[in-house]
Amino acid sequence: MPIILICLMLVYAGLSGFVWMRHKKHNNQAYPIHAELMVLGVALLVHGATLLMPVLKDQVLITGFGYSISLIVWLMLMMYCLGSFFYCLRGLQLLLYPCAVLSLLLGMIFPGKFIGYEISDIPFMLHVGTSLLAYGLFGIVTLFAVLILLLNRSLHKRKMSSLVTFLPPLLSLEKLMFRGMLVGFVLLTYSVVSGTFFAESVFGKPVTFTHKTVFGILSWLIYGGLLLKHSMMAWRGKKAAIWTIIGFSSLVLAYVGSKFVLEIILPQ
């Protein structure tokens, strides 16, 4: 598996370099998105098969730090790949591919503790599945927020940068950010409710308010507040993007952050 991960990192790094070169050349009309998606699609098939094989072999869901990071990266890349057929996501790769490479490298260096759960446990699988989907979607939404901040900064300069000509319009980025946030919020709501109010049927024990639960609920409140302000007051722009990043930071502390601390820093 490490060899496959290294190969995948090289492919994602190559795609990252390719996109950055296209970005610098200003030649958006000839941007070969289909060629990029074809290479990405092959890489995702290999990546997905690598993640799925141990699950099918042992009939358990692996939730160690390294595996979780790799799975979340795969979900984010898959969402981008599929979404590119329906929306203009040009520019997202400027951040997505480098983040994917760094995340896979981090997961390979710090694999964490092997923890497996029976995949026959349907309530638990639904909880974990919706949590991971929400995590991947909010990761994409956060990258949109970063692009919005970068685009805002470029637009306020007198000289138009190449970033402005490469990225979609600011309003399109904001629309995509809030659409993704709404879907992610629905998934996160199920995850929070199932993990808090139905903890005994999901985990087999009553809920305990650990830092994971607290940060999960906090991120849910942040995203809920953002969506409410956007719908009632058409809230958008720099402040909305910053709060989107804060919400994801809370979500990181709730799941990946807690895994890193418990499995890497303070292993039992």
Backbone hydrogen bonds, N-H to C=O, Kabsch-Sander energy under -0.5 kcal/mol:
donor,donor_aa,acceptor,acceptor_aa,energy
5,L,1,M,-2.6
6,I,2,P,-2.4
7,C,3,I,-2.2
8,L,4,I,-2.5
9,M,5,L,-2.5
10,L,6,I,-2.1
11,V,7,C,-2.1
12,Y,8,L,-2.8
13,A,9,M,-2.6
14,G,10,L,-2.4
15,L,11,V,-2.5
16,S,12,Y,-2.2
17,G,13,A,-2.4
18,F,14,G,-2.2
19,V,15,L,-2.5
20,W,16,S,-2.3
21,M,17,G,-2.0
22,R,18,F,-2.0
23,H,19,V,-2.4
24,K,20,W,-2.1
25,K,21,M,-1.4
26,H,22,R,-0.6
26,H,23,H,-0.7
27,N,22,R,-0.5
28,N,26,H,-1.9
31,Y,28,N,-1.3
33,I,31,Y,-2.0
36,E,32,P,-1.7
37,L,33,I,-2.7
38,M,34,H,-1.9
39,V,35,A,-1.9
40,L,36,E,-2.6
41,G,37,L,-2.7
42,V,38,M,-1.8
43,A,39,V,-2.2
44,L,40,L,-2.6
45,L,41,G,-1.9
46,V,42,V,-2.0
47,H,43,A,-2.8
48,G,44,L,-3.1
49,A,45,L,-2.2
50,T,46,V,-2.1
51,L,47,H,-1.7
52,L,48,G,-2.1
53,M,49,A,-2.2
55,V,51,L,-0.6
56,L,52,L,-2.4
57,K,53,M,-2.4
58,D,54,P,-2.2
59,Q,55,V,-1.6
60,V,55,V,-0.6
61,L,117,Y,-3.5
62,I,60,V,-0.6
63,T,115,I,-2.6
66,G,111,P,-2.2
67,Y,111,P,-0.6
68,S,64,G,-2.7
69,I,65,F,-2.4
70,S,66,G,-2.1
71,L,67,Y,-2.5
72,I,68,S,-2.4
73,V,69,I,-2.4
74,W,70,S,-2.2
75,L,71,L,-2.3
76,M,72,I,-2.4
77,L,73,V,-2.5
78,M,74,W,-2.5
79,M,75,L,-2.5
80,Y,76,M,-2.0
81,C,77,L,-2.6
82,L,78,M,-2.7
83,G,79,M,-2.4
84,S,80,Y,-1.7
85,F,82,L,-1.3
86,F,83,G,-1.6
87,Y,83,G,-2.6
89,L,87,Y,-1.1
92,L,89,L,-2.2
94,L,91,G,-1.0
95,L,92,L,-1.3
96,L,92,L,-2.6
97,Y,93,Q,-1.5
99,C,95,L,-2.0
100,A,96,L,-2.4
101,V,97,Y,-2.4
102,L,98,P,-2.4
103,S,99,C,-2.5
104,L,100,A,-2.4
105,L,101,V,-2.2
106,L,102,L,-2.4
107,G,103,S,-2.6
108,M,104,L,-2.0
109,I,105,L,-2.3
110,F,106,L,-2.4
115,I,113,K,-0.6
117,Y,61,L,-1.6
119,I,59,Q,-1.4
121,D,118,E,-1.3
122,I,120,S,-1.5
125,M,121,D,-2.5
126,L,122,I,-2.7
127,H,123,P,-2.0
128,V,124,F,-2.7
129,G,125,M,-2.9
130,T,126,L,-2.4
131,S,127,H,-1.9
132,L,128,V,-2.6
133,L,129,G,-2.3
134,A,130,T,-2.5
135,Y,131,S,-2.3
136,G,132,L,-2.7
137,L,133,L,-2.5
138,F,134,A,-2.7
139,G,135,Y,-1.7
140,I,136,G,-1.8
141,V,137,L,-2.5
142,T,138,F,-2.3
143,L,139,G,-1.7
144,F,140,I,-2.0
145,A,141,V,-2.0
146,V,142,T,-2.2
147,L,143,L,-2.3
148,I,144,F,-2.4
149,L,145,A,-2.0
150,L,146,V,-2.4
151,L,147,L,-2.9
152,N,148,I,-2.6
153,R,149,L,-2.1
154,S,150,L,-2.2
155,L,151,L,-2.6
156,H,152,N,-1.3
157,K,154,S,-1.1
160,M,158,R,-0.6
164,V,161,S,-0.6
165,T,161,S,-1.0
166,F,162,S,-1.4
167,L,163,L,-2.5
173,L,169,P,-1.9
174,E,170,L,-2.3
175,K,171,L,-2.3
176,L,172,S,-2.3
177,M,173,L,-2.3
178,F,174,E,-2.3
179,R,175,K,-2.1
180,G,176,L,-2.5
181,M,177,M,-2.0
182,L,178,F,-2.0
183,V,179,R,-1.8
184,G,180,G,-2.5
185,F,181,M,-2.4
186,V,182,L,-1.8
187,L,183,V,-1.9
188,L,184,G,-2.9
189,T,185,F,-2.4
190,Y,186,V,-1.8
191,S,187,L,-2.1
192,V,188,L,-2.9
193,V,189,T,-2.7
194,S,190,Y,-2.8
195,G,191,S,-2.0
196,T,192,V,-1.2
197,F,193,V,-1.9
198,F,193,V,-1.2
199,A,196,T,-0.6
202,V,198,F,-1.7
203,F,199,A,-3.5
204,G,199,A,-0.7
204,G,200,E,-0.8
205,K,199,A,-0.8
210,T,208,T,-2.0
214,V,210,T,-2.3
215,F,211,H,-2.7
216,G,212,K,-1.9
217,I,213,T,-2.3
218,L,214,V,-2.4
219,S,215,F,-2.4
220,W,216,G,-1.8
221,L,217,I,-2.3
222,I,218,L,-2.2
223,Y,219,S,-2.5
224,G,220,W,-2.4
225,G,221,L,-2.5
226,L,222,I,-2.2
227,L,223,Y,-2.4
228,L,224,G,-2.2
229,K,225,G,-2.5
230,H,226,L,-2.2
231,S,227,L,-2.1
232,M,228,L,-2.3
233,M,229,K,-2.6
234,A,230,H,-1.0
235,W,229,K,-1.3
241,A,237,G,-1.9
242,I,238,K,-2.4
243,W,239,K,-2.4
244,T,240,A,-1.7
245,I,241,A,-1.8
246,I,242,I,-2.0
247,G,243,W,-2.3
248,F,244,T,-1.8
249,S,245,I,-2.2
250,S,246,I,-2.0
251,L,247,G,-1.7
252,V,248,F,-2.6
253,L,249,S,-2.0
254,A,250,S,-1.5
255,Y,251,L,-1.7
257,G,252,V,-4.1
259,K,255,Y,-2.1
260,F,256,V,-2.5
261,V,257,G,-2.1
262,L,258,S,-2.7
263,E,259,K,-2.7
264,I,260,F,-1.9
265,I,260,F,-1.8
266,L,261,V,-3.4
